Amino acid sequence: MACHVMISMEIFSIQPTRLESCIMPDTLSFNQTVKAIAEFIEVAIHTILYVRQIYPPDLFVRRKKYDTPVYQSRHPALNEYISGAVKAVTDELVLGSLDKVVVILKDKDQVALERFIFSVKNMIQVESYDKDTGVQGAMTPSNLGQYFRSFLIKLTMMESQLGLLEHHDDASFAIVIELNDDKVPSASRDKNPPPWVPADRQHTTSGASEDCQLHLLRAVDTGIISLSLAVQESGEKLQKLRQDYESGALRSKGKEKVV
């Protein structure tokens, strides 16, 4: 599987300042925040693939993260793809280049059905020599873990909101990164994953049709980087659902007439 990139192109917060002499030991630093967000995105990707049944349930093993049950793929190649993509995402997070990470679920014709959108925004500028220093007003690691727990609980319950993904046996996925307008992708130092390639525009957030529906799941401002997660149902998916519903209703009416 290949990774993709689309160069594209709030949460209100009080701007925190770096701590000098009164550092609280458990206050998040910039590097801790980047690592935590990247780790959460990786866990969330596995959860999305499990909950939306992109792969058979027996491909996943139940584990525990953020004090809540999660599911992780047991397939080495799939895990390598996801971890490699997250490594590239981490590189962009460190540089402050990242705007969005999008997990696209698509049908056999590569048409986007759902987009899971992780939006990030750097709330403060941190000098390179200060990135391991705690930030005043920032969240603690334990509090951030509680927020991530609520994100994952919302993800596991979203089927009631989105319904079953039609024709999931033929579905596949891809990971797209969207950078801030003036940024270009950086090359991973260890060349893992392979170089990013331009994404199909209809897989990106800017390529979504006007009749799509966006559902905000959760948002958190760590005081250093803000993160929100939303799911977008594509216009193509919604149109297909309407067509299936109408054809089913017509068949029901036909049967009633026959009777």
C-alpha positions in Angstrom: 0.0 0.0 0.0 1.3 3.5 -0.8 1.0 6.6 1.3 -0.3 9.8 -0.1 0.0 13.5 0.4 -2.1 16.5 -0.5 -0.6 19.9 0.2 -3.6 22.1 1.2 -3.9 24.6 2.6 -10.0 26.5 16.3 -10.1 25.8 19.3 -9.9 29.0 21.5 -7.2 28.8 24.1 -5.2 31.0 26.4 -1.7 31.1 25.1 0.6 29.3 27.7 4.2 30.3 28.2 7.2 28.1 28.9 8.0 27.4 32.5 11.4 28.5 33.7 12.1 28.0 37.4 8.6 26.7 38.4 8.3 23.7 36.1 5.7 21.2 37.2 7.2 17.8 36.7 4.1 16.3 35.0 3.4 19.2 32.6 3.5 18.2 28.9 6.5 19.3 26.9 6.4 19.9 23.1 8.1 16.5 22.4 5.8 14.6 24.8 2.8 16.1 23.1 4.0 15.2 19.6 4.7 11.6 20.7 1.4 11.3 22.5 -0.7 12.6 19.5 1.2 10.4 17.0 0.7 7.4 19.3 -3.0 8.1 19.6 -3.5 8.5 15.8 -1.9 5.1 15.3 -4.3 3.5 17.9 -7.2 5.3 16.4 -6.4 4.1 12.8 -6.5 0.5 14.0 -9.8 1.2 15.8 -11.3 2.7 12.7 -10.4 -0.3 10.6 -11.9 -2.6 13.1 -15.1 -0.8 13.8 -15.8 -0.1 10.2 -15.0 -3.7 9.3 -12.5 -2.9 6.6 -10.8 -6.2 7.5 -12.3 -9.3 9.2 -12.7 -9.1 13.0 -10.4 -12.1 13.5 -7.5 -10.1 12.0 -7.5 -8.0 15.2 -6.5 -8.7 18.8 -8.1 -7.0 21.8 -5.8 -4.9 23.9 -6.1 -2.1 26.4 -5.0 1.5 25.9 -5.9 4.7 27.8 -7.7 2.5 30.2 -10.2 1.3 27.6 -10.4 -1.7 25.3 -8.9 -1.3 21.8 -8.3 -3.5 18.8 -5.0 -3.9 17.0 -4.3 -5.5 13.7 -2.2 -8.7 13.8 -1.2 -8.5 10.2 2.5 -7.6 9.9 2.3 -5.8 6.5 -0.7 -3.8 7.6 1.0 -2.8 10.9 4.1 -1.8 9.0 2.2 0.4 6.7 0.3 2.1 9.5 3.4 2.6 11.7 5.4 3.9 8.7 2.7 6.4 7.9 2.5 7.6 11.5 6.3 8.0 11.5 6.0 10.3 8.6 3.1 12.2 10.3 5.3 12.6 13.4 8.1 14.2 11.3 5.6 16.8 10.0 4.2 17.4 13.5 7.7 18.1 14.8 8.2 20.7 12.0 4.8 22.3 12.6 3.9 21.5 8.9 0.9 19.2 9.5 -2.6 20.4 9.0 -4.6 17.2 8.8 -4.3 13.4 8.8 -7.1 11.8 6.8 -8.0 8.1 6.9 -10.1 7.5 3.8 -12.4 4.5 3.5 -13.2 3.8 -0.1 -15.1 1.4 -2.3 -13.8 -1.0 -5.0 -13.8 1.9 -7.5 -11.6 4.0 -5.2 -14.5 6.4 -4.5 -14.2 7.9 -1.0 -17.1 6.8 1.3 -15.9 8.2 4.7 -13.1 10.4 5.7 -11.8 10.4 9.3 -10.1 13.7 9.8 -7.5 14.4 12.5 -7.0 18.2 12.5 -4.0 19.6 14.3 -2.9 23.2 15.1 0.3 24.3 16.9 -0.9 26.8 19.6 2.6 28.1 20.6 6.0 28.3 19.1 8.7 26.3 21.0 12.4 26.7 20.3 14.3 23.6 19.5 16.4 23.7 22.7 13.2 24.0 24.8 11.1 21.1 23.3 11.7 18.8 26.3 10.7 21.5 28.8 7.3 21.5 30.4 4.9 24.2 29.3 3.0 26.4 31.7 -0.8 26.0 31.3 -0.4 22.8 29.3 -2.2 19.6 30.1 -0.6 16.8 32.1 0.0 13.4 30.4 -2.6 11.7 32.6 -5.3 14.3 31.6 -4.4 13.9 28.0 -4.8 10.1 28.3 -8.3 10.7 29.7 -9.2 12.8 26.6 -7.8 10.1 24.3 -9.9 7.6 26.1 -13.0 9.6 25.4 -12.0 9.9 21.7 -11.7 6.1 21.4 -15.0 5.5 23.2 -16.7 7.8 20.7 -15.1 6.0 17.8 -16.3 2.6 19.0 -19.8 3.9 19.3 -20.0 5.7 16.0 -21.7 2.9 14.1 -25.0 3.9 15.7 -24.5 7.3 14.1 -23.0 6.3 10.7 -24.7 2.9 10.2 -23.1 -0.1 8.6 -20.6 0.7 5.9 -22.2 -0.7 2.7 -20.2 -3.3 0.7 -17.5 -3.3 3.3 -16.1 -6.5 1.9 -14.9 -4.5 -1.1 -13.7 -1.5 0.8 -10.1 -0.4 1.3 -8.4 2.5 3.0 -5.6 5.0 2.6 -3.8 7.5 4.8 -3.5 11.1 3.4 -1.6 13.9 5.0 -2.5 17.6 4.3 0.1 20.2 5.0 -0.2 23.9 5.8 -0.3 26.0 2.6 3.3 27.0 2.6 4.8 23.7 3.5 6.2 20.8 1.4 6.6 17.2 2.6 9.8 16.4 4.4 11.7 13.2 3.5 11.8 10.6 6.3 15.4 10.1 7.3 15.1 6.3 7.4 13.1 6.2 4.1 10.2 4.5 5.9 7.5 4.7 4.5 8.3 5.2 0.8 8.2 8.8 -0.4 4.7 10.4 -0.3 3.0 10.7 -3.6 0.2 13.2 -4.6 -3.2 12.1 -3.4 -6.3 11.7 -5.5 -8.1 15.0 -4.9 -11.4 13.4 -4.2 -9.9 11.6 -1.3 -8.9 14.8 0.4 -10.9 17.2 2.5 -10.8 19.9 -0.2 -12.1 17.4 -2.8 -15.3 16.6 -0.8 -18.6 17.3 -2.5 -20.9 20.0 -1.1 -23.5 17.5 0.0 -21.2 15.6 2.3 -22.0 15.5 6.1 -19.4 16.2 8.8 -19.7 14.9 12.3 -17.4 16.3 15.0 -16.5 13.5 17.4 -14.1 15.1 19.9 -11.6 17.9 20.3 -8.8 18.7 22.8 -6.4 21.6 23.3 -3.3 20.4 25.1 -2.0 24.0 25.5 0.7 23.2 22.9 -1.0 21.4 20.0 -4.8 21.2 19.5 -6.3 18.1 18.1 -9.8 17.4 16.8 -11.4 14.3 15.2 -14.3 14.4 12.8 -15.8 11.9 10.4 -17.1 13.0 7.0 -19.7 11.0 5.1 -19.1 11.6 1.4 -21.9 12.8 -0.9 -21.3 9.7 -3.0 -22.0 7.4 0.0 -25.1 9.4 1.0 -26.5 9.4 -2.5 -26.0 5.6 -2.8 -27.8 5.1 0.5 -30.7 7.2 -0.7 -30.9 5.2 -3.9 -30.8 1.9 -2.0 -33.5 3.2 0.3 -35.7 4.4 -2.5 -35.4 1.2 -4.6 -36.1 -0.8 -1.5 -39.2 1.3 -0.8 -40.4 0.9 -4.3 -39.9 -2.9 -4.2 -42.0 -3.0 -1.0 -44.8 -1.0 -2.6 -44.7 -3.3 -5.6 -45.1 -6.4 -3.3 -48.0 -4.7 -1.5 -49.8 -4.1 -4.9 -49.3 -7.7 -5.9 -50.7 -9.0 -2.7 
